[in-house]
Amino acid sequence: MVASNKTRTFALNRSRHRFSSARNAAYQGGPFFVYTIMNYTKQLLTLQQQIDILKQRGLIVDNEAEAKSILDTISYFRLAGYWRLMENDKLNHVFKPGSHFTQIISLYHFDEELRMLVVFS
């Protein structure tokens, strides 16, 4: 069933009762899902543009080539959760003075190792 051109609605056809009768024969029981197809308005940023934004916000990036490689592997938004601790202004995403990209990566790797220790112990 399509509610609009951007919203799709689904109902699973499962009866709650074992035996059907005239009263529950048309019952469309079960979970009901609605999801919306989103249109993204923001354009993709290149790795260099991502680094430039971080530098404009006050992050110190010592090795841009290494930062590009890391952003390409880990991703900007995955690392965002780790650099939130270093933000002075959470609304405008301005970093505290002396914040380094290498500190964010160290924190990411520490968390990765800690998760492995917890999962496999």
C-alpha positions in Angstrom: 0.0 0.0 0.0 1.5 3.4 -1.0 0.4 6.4 1.1 2.2 8.9 -1.0 5.0 9.0 -3.6 7.6 9.3 -0.8 6.1 7.2 2.0 5.6 3.5 1.9 3.4 1.5 4.3 3.6 -2.2 5.0 1.5 -4.5 7.1 2.5 -8.1 7.7 -0.3 -10.5 7.0 -0.4 -12.7 10.1 -3.5 -13.8 11.9 -3.5 -13.9 15.7 -5.9 -16.7 15.7 -5.2 -20.3 14.7 -8.6 -21.0 13.3 -10.2 -18.6 10.9 -13.8 -17.6 11.1 -15.9 -15.2 9.2 -15.2 -12.6 11.8 -11.4 -12.7 11.7 -10.9 -13.8 8.1 -10.1 -10.2 7.0 -7.9 -9.4 10.0 -4.6 -8.0 8.9 -2.8 -8.4 12.3 0.8 -8.0 13.0 3.3 -5.2 12.9 2.7 -2.1 10.9 5.6 -0.2 9.4 5.9 3.2 7.8 9.1 4.6 6.4 9.9 7.7 4.4 12.3 7.9 1.5 14.5 10.9 2.3 15.8 13.4 -0.2 19.3 14.6 0.9 19.9 18.3 0.2 23.5 18.5 1.3 26.2 17.8 -1.2 29.0 15.4 -0.5 32.3 17.0 0.7 35.7 15.9 -0.5 38.2 14.7 2.0 40.1 18.0 1.6 36.9 20.0 2.3 36.3 17.9 5.4 39.8 18.7 6.7 39.4 22.4 5.8 36.2 22.5 7.9 37.9 20.9 10.9 40.8 23.3 10.6 38.4 26.3 10.4 36.8 25.1 13.6 40.1 25.1 15.4 41.4 21.5 15.1 45.1 21.2 14.5 45.9 18.7 11.7 49.6 18.0 11.5 49.6 15.6 8.6 46.9 16.2 6.0 47.8 13.2 3.9 47.4 10.9 6.9 44.2 12.6 7.9 42.7 12.1 4.4 43.6 8.4 4.6 42.0 8.1 8.1 38.8 10.0 7.0 38.6 7.8 4.0 38.8 4.7 6.1 36.9 5.6 9.3 34.7 8.4 8.0 33.9 11.9 9.2 30.7 11.1 11.0 32.1 8.0 12.8 34.9 10.2 14.2 32.5 13.0 15.1 31.4 11.1 18.2 35.0 11.2 19.4 35.8 14.8 18.8 32.6 16.0 20.6 34.7 15.8 23.8 37.1 18.3 22.4 34.5 20.9 21.3 34.4 24.1 23.2 31.1 25.2 21.6 28.8 22.3 20.9 26.3 24.3 18.9 28.8 25.8 16.4 31.3 22.8 16.7 34.3 25.0 17.7 37.2 23.0 19.1 39.0 23.8 22.4 42.4 25.4 21.9 45.2 22.8 21.4 42.9 20.1 20.1 44.8 17.8 17.7 43.5 15.3 15.1 46.0 12.7 16.4 44.3 12.9 19.8 40.9 12.0 18.2 42.5 9.1 16.4 44.2 7.9 19.7 40.8 8.0 21.4 39.2 6.1 18.6 41.8 3.3 18.7 41.6 3.2 22.5 37.8 2.7 22.3 38.3 0.1 19.6 40.7 -1.9 21.7 38.5 -1.6 24.8 35.5 -2.9 22.9 37.5 -5.9 21.7 38.6 -6.6 25.3 35.1 -6.5 26.5 33.6 -8.6 23.7 36.3 -11.3 23.8 36.8 -11.6 27.6 
